[in-house]
Every structure is written in structure tokens, then in C-alpha cells.
């Protein structure tokens, strides 16, 4: 369950990172002046936060699935 959540979290976190960094920089270039971090720092922060959130969401879903499967098995008895 833990390995599956760790592997699953890579895809969504990369997608969120690319979308957040690239789309925001292309659509609003006038907002990103010298006060904002560089693209690499921005992407790194988004990647870390996106990975953590995606991992926790995936782990929660897997945990709920396992609990529901366990409840179904106990109801059959």
C-alpha cells in the first residue's frame, strides 16, 4: 500500500508542478519580477508540496479501500 502510493504520487506531482510553474509564468509574466523565486526554486517547491499532497491523498484512498474490503469480508461471515 505504501509503495503503491509512493509510485502513484510521482505523476500527479509532476503534472501539477509543470502546470503551475509554466502556465503561471506564461499567463502572468508581469507578476514575476525580481521578488519571486527563480523557475528552478519555484518548480522545486511545487514538486515537493505536490508530491506530499498527492502521496497523502493516495495513501488515504488506499487505506479506505482496504478498510472497505475488510468490512466486506467480515460481513460475509
Phi and psi in degrees as a GROMACS rama.xvg file:
@    title "Ramachandran Plot"
@    xaxis  label "Phi"
@    yaxis  label "Psi"
@TYPE xy
-69.6977  -43.3337  UNK-2
-63.3782  -40.9677  UNK-3
-63.55  -41.0091  UNK-4
-67.1171  -38.8755  UNK-5
-64.6136  -41.4717  UNK-6
-70.438  -39.182  UNK-7
-66.7115  -32.9922  UNK-8
-67.968  -17.3393  UNK-9
-66.2521  -46.9451  UNK-10
-61.405  -56.0912  UNK-11
-61.7454  -36.3462  UNK-12
-67.7064  -37.5596  UNK-13
-66.0272  -41.7195  UNK-14
-63.2773  -43.9015  UNK-15
-64.7956  -41.4137  UNK-16
-63.3273  -50.6518  UNK-17
-62.5005  -43.9377  UNK-18
-64.2446  -43.4163  UNK-19
-68.5209  -45.7193  UNK-20
-72.7913  -50.6285  UNK-21
-72.5674  -48.2875  UNK-22
-63.5262  -42.3015  UNK-23
-67.7307  -35.523  UNK-24
-74.1811  -31.077  UNK-25
-78.6932  -42.3618  UNK-26
-75.9082  -34.7218  UNK-27
-126.841  63.4073  UNK-28
-68.5981  -25.2576  UNK-29
-72.005  -18.5261  UNK-30
-80.3358  -23.5493  UNK-31
-96.3972  82.9295  UNK-32
-99.3909  -154.342  UNK-33
-73.2096  -10.2796  UNK-34
-81.4176  -21.2665  UNK-35
-86.3428  156.21  UNK-36
-70.0615  165.228  UNK-37
-66.8502  169.021  UNK-38
-61.7633  -39.8133  UNK-39
-65.7911  -41.9537  UNK-40
-66.2118  -42.4994  UNK-41
-61.5352  -45.9604  UNK-42
-65.5912  -39.7547  UNK-43
-63.0254  -44.8993  UNK-44
-63.6972  -43.9549  UNK-45
-64.7614  -38.7036  UNK-46
-64.4785  -45.3728  UNK-47
-64.7964  -48.6095  UNK-48
-65.5526  -42.8994  UNK-49
-63.0504  -38.5688  UNK-50
-66.3635  -44.1969  UNK-51
-63.1002  -47.135  UNK-52
-64.5178  -43.7581  UNK-53
-64.8138  -40.7786  UNK-54
-62.8899  -45.9692  UNK-55
-65.8659  -39.1971  UNK-56
-65.0436  -44.0862  UNK-57
-64.9595  -40.9458  UNK-58
-64.9463  -39.8647  UNK-59
-63.6191  -43.3029  UNK-60
-62.935  -44.0556  UNK-61
-63.6025  -39.1832  UNK-62
-64.9951  -43.6107  UNK-63
-64.2887  -41.443  UNK-64
-59.8468  -43.9862  UNK-65
-66.4095  -36.7896  UNK-66
-68.0895  -39.7047  UNK-67
-66.7919  -39.2148  UNK-68
-65.2152  -38.9986  UNK-69
-66.3449  -41.0122  UNK-70
-65.6209  -37.5642  UNK-71
-65.0595  -37.9497  UNK-72
-67.3112  -38.6085  UNK-73
-74.7005  -25.0979  UNK-74
-75.7324  -22.4187  UNK-75
-72.2577  -22.9861  UNK-76
